[in-house]
């Protein structure tokens, strides 16, 4: 009797294991070119920032889309315009799938990057891109701390001619609002587009 029960439990265990392996085999395994940070608790999971019209935006506003978020400033001489151009090129490569992606540019220089400037600067790269700014220094410190974004003001020859050192990478949330990727700087539009396509599967 005990032997029959033993065989029954072993058979049941084997069946459940086979079912598990079948489900695992049927689940598509995503492979990214950039850094997969799926499940990481070390980075920001949300934000609360102002758009150029003064409306508070959070991650929930973009649910259903992959969200690509980049921190920079409009007077950046190289990294920011290069990155935004690369993102625009990736959107072109995505074709119709680009409508499922939202690019967000978050300024680390709200002192100079007013709502009016962001409204003009960011969509110049792509009309679908959206510029966001923190309401004040406290909000800036919070969002940059949440996303582990380094930034520092570098004095210039005059009070208003300073530059901003800042992190050059970007983050990507999937359409369900989960943080999935860290995009390394200057990976190329093709690599970015490939990872976004993989994420949108």
C-alpha positions in Angstrom: 0.0 0.0 0.0 2.8 2.4 0.9 4.6 1.4 -2.3 1.6 2.2 -4.4 1.3 5.6 -2.7 5.0 6.2 -3.3 4.6 5.4 -7.1 1.5 7.6 -7.2 3.3 10.6 -5.8 6.3 10.0 -8.0 4.1 9.8 -11.1 2.3 13.0 -10.0 5.5 14.8 -9.4 6.9 13.8 -12.9 3.7 15.0 -14.6 3.8 18.3 -12.8 7.5 18.7 -13.7 6.7 18.0 -17.3 3.9 20.5 -17.3 6.2 23.1 -15.8 8.9 22.4 -18.4 6.4 22.6 -21.2 5.2 26.0 -19.9 8.7 27.2 -19.6 9.5 26.1 -23.1 6.4 27.9 -24.4 7.3 31.2 -22.6 9.4 33.4 -24.9 12.8 34.2 -23.3 13.7 37.8 -24.1 17.3 38.6 -25.1 18.5 42.2 -24.9 21.6 44.0 -26.2 21.6 46.5 -23.4 21.5 45.8 -19.6 18.6 43.8 -18.4 17.6 45.1 -15.0 14.3 43.3 -14.8 13.2 42.8 -11.2 15.8 45.2 -9.8 14.6 47.1 -6.7 17.6 49.5 -6.8 16.1 51.9 -9.3 13.1 54.2 -9.5 9.7 52.6 -10.0 7.8 55.8 -10.6 8.1 59.6 -10.9 6.0 62.7 -10.5 7.1 65.5 -12.8 5.6 68.5 -14.7 5.0 68.5 -18.4 5.4 71.8 -20.4 1.7 72.6 -19.8 2.1 72.3 -16.0 0.3 68.9 -15.7 1.7 66.4 -13.2 2.8 63.3 -15.0 3.5 59.8 -13.5 4.4 56.5 -15.1 0.7 55.5 -15.0 -0.1 58.1 -17.6 1.9 56.0 -20.2 0.6 52.5 -19.3 0.4 50.4 -22.4 3.6 51.9 -23.9 7.2 51.2 -23.4 8.6 54.3 -21.7 12.2 55.4 -22.5 13.4 58.0 -20.0 16.5 60.1 -20.3 17.9 62.7 -17.9 19.8 65.7 -19.4 19.5 69.4 -20.1 18.7 71.5 -23.1 22.0 73.5 -23.2 24.0 70.2 -23.2 26.5 70.5 -26.1 26.9 66.9 -27.1 25.5 63.9 -25.1 21.9 65.1 -24.9 21.3 66.1 -28.6 23.2 63.0 -29.7 21.1 60.7 -27.5 17.8 62.3 -28.5 18.8 62.1 -32.2 19.6 58.4 -31.7 16.2 57.9 -30.0 14.5 59.6 -33.0 16.3 57.3 -35.4 15.2 54.3 -33.4 11.6 55.5 -33.6 12.0 55.6 -37.4 13.3 52.1 -37.4 10.4 50.9 -35.3 7.9 52.0 -37.9 4.3 51.6 -36.7 5.5 50.1 -33.4 6.9 53.6 -32.5 3.4 54.5 -31.5 3.8 52.0 -28.6 6.9 53.9 -27.3 7.0 57.1 -25.3 10.3 59.0 -25.0 10.6 61.2 -21.9 13.4 63.8 -21.5 13.8 64.9 -17.9 15.8 68.0 -17.2 18.4 68.1 -14.5 18.6 71.9 -15.0 15.1 73.2 -14.2 16.6 76.6 -13.4 17.2 77.3 -17.1 15.0 74.7 -18.7 11.6 76.4 -18.3 8.4 74.8 -19.5 8.5 77.0 -22.6 12.0 75.9 -23.5 11.2 72.2 -23.0 8.0 72.6 -25.1 10.1 73.9 -28.0 13.4 71.9 -27.6 12.2 68.3 -27.0 9.6 67.9 -29.8 12.1 69.3 -32.2 13.7 65.9 -32.3 10.4 64.1 -32.6 6.9 65.5 -32.1 6.0 62.5 -29.9 8.8 63.2 -27.4 7.8 64.8 -24.1 10.0 67.1 -21.9 9.4 66.9 -18.1 10.8 69.0 -15.3 10.8 68.7 -11.5 8.6 71.3 -9.7 11.6 72.4 -7.5 15.0 71.4 -6.2 13.5 68.9 -3.7 11.6 67.1 -6.5 14.8 67.1 -8.6 16.8 65.5 -5.8 14.1 62.9 -5.3 13.8 61.8 -8.9 17.5 61.7 -9.5 18.1 59.8 -6.2 15.3 57.3 -7.1 16.9 56.6 -10.5 20.5 56.8 -9.3 21.2 59.7 -11.7 24.4 61.6 -11.2 24.3 65.3 -12.0 26.5 68.2 -10.9 26.7 71.9 -11.8 30.0 73.0 -13.3 30.6 76.7 -12.9 31.3 78.7 -16.1 32.7 82.2 -16.7 29.5 83.8 -15.6 26.6 82.9 -13.4 24.4 81.7 -16.2 27.0 80.0 -18.3 27.5 76.9 -16.2 27.3 73.3 -17.6 25.9 70.2 -16.0 27.8 66.9 -15.7 25.2 64.1 -15.7 24.7 60.4 -16.3 24.5 59.6 -20.0 22.4 56.3 -19.9 18.7 55.9 -20.1 16.0 53.6 -18.7 13.2 51.7 -20.3 9.9 50.6 -18.7 7.8 47.9 -20.4 4.1 48.5 -21.3 3.1 47.2 -17.9 5.1 49.8 -16.1 8.0 47.5 -15.0 11.5 48.8 -15.2 13.4 46.5 -17.6 16.4 48.0 -19.2 19.4 50.3 -18.7 20.4 51.7 -22.1 24.1 52.4 -22.3 25.2 55.6 -24.0 26.0 55.6 -27.7 24.8 52.0 -28.5 23.3 53.1 -31.8 19.8 53.5 -33.0 19.7 49.9 -34.4 20.6 48.3 -31.1 18.0 50.5 -29.3 15.3 49.7 -31.8 16.1 46.0 -31.6 15.7 46.0 -27.8 12.5 48.0 -27.9 11.0 45.5 -30.5 12.0 42.7 -28.1 10.3 44.4 -25.2 7.1 45.0 -27.2 6.7 41.4 -28.2 
